[in-house]
Amino acid sequence: MFIAHLPAGYLGACLLTRRAAAERRHLLFVPFVVGSIFPDADMLYFYLIDQGRHLHHDYWTHLPVFWLAAWGVSLILALILRSRALALAATSFVGGVFLHLLLDTPFAGIRWLYPLSDQSFFLVTVPATRSWWVWSFVVHWTFLFEIVICIAALLLLLMRRRRA
């Protein structure tokens, strides 16, 4: 997935905050949206340090076990600090991360059972048909799912602005 993580995060955050109390919405909305794009921060390492030698979905930012552990640590910290706001924000952020991982799973693969297994789970293999790997994804039929997500997010944004 290339262009739809942020729009999907927006859609998810809107759904998540739809019935939330007004004073809690910011604790849910922003962390969810940031979490929905955060795993791809590893692209900096991918290009600048690793020089594209390894699939970026093999880095820690795309490992569900890492995010479950980070969430657990943040919840323990929230308990120690007696901070419901920290617990809400951390849960929302990790929710956004898991949305990202779910969206990456069908077409790019995620190692859901790591460290028990190194197997990546995916539904469709996108063959390398272009010299730059990104174009192989963009011209593949699966890219239509990203376009649909982007259109849905844009329509929701326009509807919300019109109501305001």
C-alpha positions in Angstrom: 0.0 0.0 0.0 1.4 3.4 -1.0 -1.1 6.2 -0.9 -4.0 5.0 1.2 -2.5 4.6 4.7 -3.2 8.2 5.6 -6.7 8.3 4.1 -7.5 5.0 5.8 -6.2 6.4 9.1 -8.5 9.4 8.6 -11.5 7.1 8.0 -10.6 4.9 11.0 -10.1 7.9 13.3 -13.4 9.4 12.2 -15.1 6.1 13.0 -13.3 5.8 16.3 -14.1 9.3 17.5 -17.7 9.4 16.2 -19.2 8.7 19.6 -16.3 9.7 21.8 -16.7 12.6 24.3 -15.5 15.9 22.9 -12.7 16.2 25.4 -11.3 12.8 24.5 -11.5 13.1 20.7 -8.0 14.6 20.3 -6.6 11.8 22.4 -8.0 9.3 19.9 -8.0 11.0 16.5 -4.4 12.3 16.1 -2.6 9.3 17.6 -4.7 6.9 15.4 -3.9 8.9 12.2 -0.2 9.1 13.1 -0.1 5.4 14.0 -1.7 4.6 10.6 1.4 5.9 8.8 4.1 5.4 11.4 5.3 1.9 10.3 6.4 3.4 7.0 8.9 5.7 8.7 11.2 2.7 8.2 11.4 3.9 4.5 14.0 6.4 5.7 16.2 3.5 6.9 15.3 1.5 3.8 16.6 4.1 1.4 19.3 6.0 3.4 21.0 3.2 5.3 19.9 -0.2 4.0 20.0 1.0 0.4 16.9 -1.1 -0.4 18.7 -4.5 0.3 15.9 -5.9 2.4 12.1 -5.7 2.2 11.0 -2.9 4.6 8.2 -5.1 5.9 10.9 -7.2 7.6 11.9 -4.2 9.8 10.7 -3.9 13.4 8.2 -1.2 12.4 6.1 -3.9 10.6 6.2 -6.6 13.3 3.0 -6.9 15.2 4.8 -8.5 18.2 6.8 -5.3 18.6 3.7 -3.1 18.7 1.9 -5.5 21.1 4.9 -5.2 23.4 5.1 -1.4 23.1 1.4 -1.2 23.8 1.8 -3.4 26.9 4.7 -1.2 28.2 2.7 2.0 27.6 -0.3 0.6 29.4 1.8 -0.4 32.4 3.3 3.1 32.4 -0.2 4.6 32.2 -1.2 2.5 35.2 1.9 3.6 37.2 1.2 7.3 36.3 -2.5 6.8 36.7 -3.0 8.4 33.3 -6.1 7.5 31.4 -5.1 9.9 28.7 -1.8 8.1 28.1 -3.7 4.7 27.9 -6.2 6.1 25.4 -3.6 7.8 23.2 -1.3 4.7 23.3 -4.2 2.4 22.4 -5.4 4.7 19.7 -1.8 4.9 18.2 -1.4 1.1 18.2 -4.8 0.8 16.7 -3.7 3.0 13.8 -0.5 0.9 13.5 -2.6 -2.3 13.3 -4.8 -0.8 10.6 -1.6 -0.1 8.7 -0.4 -3.7 9.1 -3.8 -5.1 8.1 -3.8 -2.9 4.9 -0.3 -4.1 4.1 -1.1 -7.8 4.6 -3.1 -8.7 1.5 -0.7 -7.4 -1.1 2.7 -7.0 0.5 2.7 -9.4 3.4 3.2 -9.1 7.2 4.9 -11.5 9.5 2.0 -12.0 11.9 3.5 -14.9 13.8 7.0 -13.6 14.2 9.1 -14.7 16.3 7.4 -18.1 16.0 7.6 -18.0 12.3 9.3 -15.9 9.6 6.4 -16.5 7.1 4.8 -13.4 5.6 1.1 -13.7 5.2 -0.4 -12.2 2.0 -3.2 -12.9 -0.4 -1.8 -11.7 -3.7 1.7 -11.6 -5.0 2.4 -8.4 -7.0 5.0 -9.4 -9.6 8.0 -7.2 -10.4 7.0 -6.0 -13.9 8.7 -2.6 -13.8 12.3 -1.5 -13.3 11.3 0.6 -10.2 9.3 -1.7 -7.8 6.8 1.0 -6.9 5.4 1.1 -10.4 4.8 -2.6 -10.2 2.3 -1.9 -7.5 0.8 1.2 -9.0 -0.1 -0.5 -12.3 -1.3 -3.7 -10.6 -5.1 -4.2 -10.2 -4.8 -4.2 -6.4 -4.0 -0.4 -6.5 -7.7 0.1 -7.2 -8.3 -0.7 -3.5 -6.1 2.3 -2.6 -8.0 4.5 -5.0 -11.3 3.5 -3.4 -10.0 4.2 0.1 -8.7 7.6 -1.0 -12.0 8.5 -2.7 -14.0 7.4 0.4 -11.8 9.6 2.7 -12.1 12.6 0.4 -15.9 12.2 0.3 -16.1 12.0 4.1 -13.8 15.0 4.5 -16.0 17.0 2.1 -19.2 15.9 3.8 -17.8 16.9 7.2 -16.6 20.3 6.0 -20.0 20.9 4.4 -21.7 20.2 7.7 -19.4 22.5 9.6 
